[in-house]
Amino acid sequence: MTHSTLDPAPAAGRRPAGRSALVIGGGLAGTTAALALADAGLRVTLVEGRPRLGGLAFSFHRSSPAGVLSVDNGQHVHLRCCTAYHWFLERVGAARLAPLQGRLDVPVLDARGRSGRRLGRLRRTGLPVPLHLSASLATYPHLSLAERAQVGRAALALGRLDPEDPALDGVDFAGWLRRHGQSPRAVEALWDLVGVATLNATAPNVSLGLAAMVFKTGLLSRPGAADIGWARAPLGELHHTHARRALDAAGVTTELRTRVTAVTRTPRAAGARPPPGGRERSRGPRRTFSCWPYRSARRTPCCPTAPWRTPTGCCASAPRPSSTCT
Ligand SMILES: Cc1cc2nc3c(=O)[nH]c(=O)nc-3n(C[C@H](O)[C@H](O)[C@H](O)COP(=O)(O)OP(=O)(O)OC[C@H]3O[C@@H](n4cnc5c(N)ncnc54)[C@H](O)[C@@H]3O)c2cc1C
């Protein structure tokens, strides 16, 4: 979801009377969707297979000589351009627990670099895009002068691409970088530095479409888009405890430990079935939002339409107007 699909405040005037929704999956996407739907006036049930909310981004406890530790899994940082996540944090009252840095500033250490040239910084100034990174790039010690100039040219070429163009999905990012004059060193010390952190893969394993989306959104859209934030509290506190409190306050019925095994269509509604022994939903909700990860969401028979992509790369599939889900 992007921020444009979310409304920061409930709009009492446009409550669709008697409408209900079932959201399947209580990860970040599902919890966000459930809150947004409740704010829009729908009666919402959120169904999550695990005993907690948060999906991939959660905390668990481990004993250690220092005592019991709370360990986080998933989503270690977020960027200013993750607008749906910031909406979520605000909505559950946890924004102060995961603040953003004032300006992008990342120290980059090259352990093999020559003494005196080991520490570089990727930081932005207050200048408009793309000048906001030019000073940092011009003095980046991990690349030669020629490599820095080539990086600037490739970044401008990347900025001219349309990430929505399906043809870019068939082009590998590493090949594109090579054709745009990027040395192996530039790929390792700059492009992969950002790509691995945001796309979880090195350039040969990334499509040009995904790379264009990430680099354009994060580095070439607004000066502050790549400012980084991270949680100062355990992720479980944000994504489960605060989220559950907000869902309860919004009137969302949250059913944990409830795994949906099938989504079926009827002429008037879509319904979801829990496992044998679970409670059957005989009167299906008017809308079903499946917020489990992209691939499995696309396979559900109810919602074959393209899913929304969230800024973190996760997906929430939702019925489009032409869908038979309603
Ligand atoms: C180690 C790691 C590090 C990461 N680091 C970052 C990072 O630094 N920055 C960043 O932005 N992102 C990061 N991510 C990615 C981010 O955590 C995920 O993209 C995001 O949490 C996905 O949220 P989601 O709601 O789309 O999916 P999920 O979290 O997968 O949620 C889907 C939920 O649906 C439930 N579900 C599935 N099937 C059913 C069913 N049949 N019935 C009921 N419930 C069901 C699942 O139990 C789950 O809770 C990281 C992920 C990992 C694993």
Ligand as a Chemical Component Dictionary entry (heavy atoms), coordinates in Angstrom:
data_LIG
# 
_chem_comp.id                   LIG 
_chem_comp.type                 NON-POLYMER 
_chem_comp.pdbx_formal_charge   0 
_chem_comp.three_letter_code    LIG 
# 
loop_
_chem_comp_atom.comp_id 
_chem_comp_atom.atom_id 
_chem_comp_atom.alt_atom_id 
_chem_comp_atom.type_symbol 
_chem_comp_atom.charge 
_chem_comp_atom.model_Cartn_x 
_chem_comp_atom.model_Cartn_y 
_chem_comp_atom.model_Cartn_z 
_chem_comp_atom.pdbx_ordinal 
LIG C1  C1  C 0 15.479 -11.200 8.552  1  
LIG C2  C2  C 0 14.639 -10.140 7.860  2  
LIG C3  C3  C 0 15.091 -8.827  7.799  3  
LIG C4  C4  C 0 14.323 -7.847  7.186  4  
LIG N1  N1  N 0 14.774 -6.563  7.185  5  
LIG C5  C5  C 0 13.983 -5.586  6.702  6  
LIG C6  C6  C 0 14.373 -4.235  6.795  7  
LIG O1  O1  O 0 15.422 -3.916  7.350  8  
LIG N2  N2  N 0 13.532 -3.277  6.288  9  
LIG C7  C7  C 0 12.345 -3.604  5.704  10 
LIG O2  O2  O 0 11.611 -2.706  5.263  11 
LIG N3  N3  N 0 11.941 -4.880  5.617  12 
LIG C8  C8  C 0 12.725 -5.870  6.101  13 
LIG N4  N4  N 0 12.317 -7.176  6.037  14 
LIG C9  C9  C 0 11.065 -7.460  5.333  15 
LIG C10 C10 C 0 9.831  -7.173  6.186  16 
LIG O3  O3  O 0 10.001 -7.682  7.500  17 
LIG C11 C11 C 0 8.656  -7.859  5.488  18 
LIG O4  O4  O 0 8.593  -7.403  4.149  19 
LIG C12 C12 C 0 7.327  -7.541  6.139  20 
LIG O5  O5  O 0 7.361  -7.800  7.536  21 
LIG C13 C13 C 0 6.262  -8.397  5.438  22 
LIG O6  O6  O 0 4.995  -8.088  5.972  23 
LIG P1  P1  P 0 3.680  -8.745  5.362  24 
LIG O7  O7  O 0 2.556  -8.369  6.231  25 
LIG O8  O8  O 0 3.576  -8.427  3.910  26 
LIG O9  O9  O 0 3.946  -10.328 5.350  27 
LIG P2  P2  P 0 4.203  -11.301 6.580  28 
LIG O10 O10 O 0 4.993  -10.643 7.638  29 
LIG O11 O11 O 0 4.729  -12.580 6.002  30 
LIG O12 O12 O 0 2.747  -11.544 7.138  31 
LIG C14 C14 C 0 1.867  -12.480 6.595  32 
LIG C15 C15 C 0 1.045  -13.019 7.747  33 
LIG O13 O13 O 0 0.000  -13.831 7.207  34 
LIG C16 C16 C 0 -0.137 -14.948 8.037  35 
LIG N5  N5  N 0 -0.740 -16.006 7.240  36 
LIG C17 C17 C 0 -0.231 -16.579 6.128  37 
LIG N6  N6  N 0 -1.075 -17.497 5.651  38 
LIG C18 C18 C 0 -2.141 -17.478 6.482  39 
LIG C19 C19 C 0 -3.351 -18.228 6.523  40 
LIG N7  N7  N 0 -3.626 -19.153 5.623  41 
LIG N8  N8  N 0 -4.244 -17.985 7.516  42 
LIG C20 C20 C 0 -3.977 -17.043 8.433  43 
LIG N9  N9  N 0 -2.838 -16.307 8.457  44 
LIG C21 C21 C 0 -1.941 -16.540 7.493  45 
LIG C22 C22 C 0 1.283  -15.278 8.491  46 
LIG O14 O14 O 0 1.276  -16.061 9.682  47 
LIG C23 C23 C 0 1.861  -13.887 8.698  48 
LIG O15 O15 O 0 1.689  -13.407 10.016 49 
LIG C24 C24 C 0 13.069 -8.179  6.630  50 
LIG C25 C25 C 0 12.594 -9.497  6.713  51 
LIG C26 C26 C 0 13.361 -10.462 7.325  52 
LIG C27 C27 C 0 12.799 -11.875 7.436  53 
# 
loop_
_chem_comp_bond.comp_id 
_chem_comp_bond.atom_id_1 
_chem_comp_bond.atom_id_2 
_chem_comp_bond.value_order 
_chem_comp_bond.pdbx_ordinal 
LIG C1  C2  SING 1  
LIG C2  C3  SING 2  
LIG C2  C26 DOUB 3  
LIG C3  C4  DOUB 4  
LIG C4  N1  SING 5  
LIG C4  C24 SING 6  
LIG N1  C5  DOUB 7  
LIG C5  C6  SING 8  
LIG C5  C8  SING 9  
LIG C6  O1  DOUB 10 
LIG C6  N2  SING 11 
LIG N2  C7  SING 12 
LIG C7  O2  DOUB 13 
LIG C7  N3  SING 14 
LIG N3  C8  DOUB 15 
LIG C8  N4  SING 16 
LIG N4  C9  SING 17 
LIG N4  C24 SING 18 
LIG C9  C10 SING 19 
LIG C10 O3  SING 20 
LIG C10 C11 SING 21 
LIG C11 O4  SING 22 
LIG C11 C12 SING 23 
LIG C12 O5  SING 24 
LIG C12 C13 SING 25 
LIG C13 O6  SING 26 
LIG O6  P1  SING 27 
LIG P1  O7  DOUB 28 
LIG P1  O8  SING 29 
LIG P1  O9  SING 30 
LIG O9  P2  SING 31 
LIG P2  O10 DOUB 32 
LIG P2  O11 SING 33 
LIG P2  O12 SING 34 
LIG O12 C14 SING 35 
LIG C14 C15 SING 36 
LIG C15 O13 SING 37 
LIG C15 C23 SING 38 
LIG O13 C16 SING 39 
LIG C16 N5  SING 40 
LIG C16 C22 SING 41 
LIG N5  C17 SING 42 
LIG N5  C21 SING 43 
LIG C17 N6  DOUB 44 
LIG N6  C18 SING 45 
LIG C18 C19 SING 46 
LIG C18 C21 DOUB 47 
LIG C19 N7  SING 48 
LIG C19 N8  DOUB 49 
LIG N8  C20 SING 50 
LIG C20 N9  DOUB 51 
LIG N9  C21 SING 52 
LIG C22 O14 SING 53 
LIG C22 C23 SING 54 
LIG C23 O15 SING 55 
LIG C24 C25 DOUB 56 
LIG C25 C26 SING 57 
LIG C26 C27 SING 58 
# 
